[in-house]
Amino acid sequence: MLLLNYDEIPKKFKKHSHVWKLWCDWLKINKLSAMEVCLNFINSNKKIDKIIIGVHNINQLKEILNYRRKKIQIPTFFSLKNNKILNPLNWKIL
């Protein structure tokens, strides 16, 4: 979901679109890609030692293959507590 452009957000998430707007604006201001931030976030978690990644197109695959680790401070506005959004198992009930 975090890799979607703002205009690609599914309708059931529209009531939370302000979070995606903040996310997209933050990425743009900091000249970061969503893929880069997500991969760095995963790699910063010491409890994760393997990652399984799916891709939608060749450009995503190229971005993953060209990925480089860097220290990125995730913004505090993205610290959600809403389990309906955080857990994909709950998305069907939104």
C-alpha positions as CSV (number, residue, x, y, z in Angstrom):
1,M,0.0,0.0,0.0
2,L,2.8,2.4,0.8
3,L,4.1,2.1,-2.8
4,L,0.9,3.3,-4.3
5,N,0.6,6.8,-5.7
6,Y,-1.8,9.0,-3.9
7,D,-4.4,8.8,-6.7
8,E,-4.2,4.9,-6.6
9,I,-5.4,4.5,-3.0
10,P,-8.4,2.1,-2.9
11,K,-11.8,3.8,-2.1
12,K,-12.1,2.0,1.3
13,F,-9.0,3.9,2.5
14,K,-10.2,7.3,1.4
15,K,-11.2,8.3,4.9
16,H,-7.5,7.9,5.8
17,S,-6.2,9.6,2.7
18,H,-4.7,12.4,4.8
19,V,-2.1,9.9,6.0
20,W,-1.2,9.0,2.4
21,K,-1.1,12.7,1.5
22,L,1.4,13.4,4.3
23,W,3.4,10.3,3.2
24,C,3.6,11.4,-0.4
25,D,4.4,15.0,0.5
26,W,7.2,13.8,2.9
27,L,8.7,11.6,0.2
28,K,8.7,14.4,-2.3
29,I,10.2,16.9,0.1
30,N,13.0,14.5,1.2
31,K,13.6,13.3,-2.4
32,L,13.0,9.7,-1.4
33,S,11.1,6.9,-3.1
34,A,8.5,4.9,-1.2
35,M,10.4,1.7,-2.1
36,E,13.7,3.1,-0.7
37,V,12.1,4.1,2.6
38,C,10.2,0.8,3.0
39,L,13.2,-1.3,2.2
40,N,15.3,0.7,4.7
41,F,12.7,0.4,7.3
42,I,12.6,-3.4,6.9
43,N,16.4,-3.6,7.0
44,S,16.6,-1.5,10.1
45,N,14.6,-4.1,12.0
46,K,17.2,-6.5,13.6
47,K,14.5,-9.2,14.0
48,I,14.0,-9.5,10.3
49,D,16.7,-11.6,8.5
50,K,14.9,-12.5,5.3
51,I,12.6,-10.5,3.0
52,I,10.2,-11.8,0.3
53,I,9.4,-9.2,-2.3
54,G,6.9,-9.2,-5.1
55,V,6.9,-6.7,-7.9
56,H,4.2,-5.3,-10.2
57,N,6.5,-4.3,-13.0
58,I,10.1,-4.2,-14.3
59,N,10.7,-0.7,-12.9
60,Q,10.0,-1.9,-9.3
61,L,12.4,-4.8,-9.8
62,K,15.1,-2.4,-11.1
63,E,14.6,-0.1,-8.1
64,I,14.9,-3.1,-5.7
65,L,18.1,-4.3,-7.4
66,N,19.6,-0.8,-7.3
67,Y,18.6,-0.3,-3.6
68,R,21.2,1.0,-1.2
69,R,20.9,1.1,2.5
70,K,20.9,4.5,4.2
71,K,19.7,5.8,7.5
72,I,16.3,7.3,7.1
73,Q,14.3,8.8,10.0
74,I,10.6,7.8,9.5
75,P,8.3,10.7,10.3
76,T,6.3,10.6,13.5
77,F,3.0,11.4,11.7
78,F,3.3,7.9,10.2
79,S,3.2,6.2,13.6
80,L,-0.3,4.8,13.3
81,K,-2.1,3.0,16.1
82,N,-5.2,2.0,14.0
83,N,-5.0,-1.8,13.6
84,K,-7.7,-1.7,10.9
85,I,-5.1,0.0,8.7
86,L,-1.9,-1.6,9.9
87,N,-3.1,-5.2,9.7
88,P,-4.0,-6.3,6.1
89,L,-6.2,-9.0,7.5
90,N,-8.5,-6.3,8.7
91,W,-8.7,-4.5,5.3
92,K,-11.8,-6.4,4.2
93,I,-13.8,-4.8,7.0
94,L,-12.9,-1.2,6.3
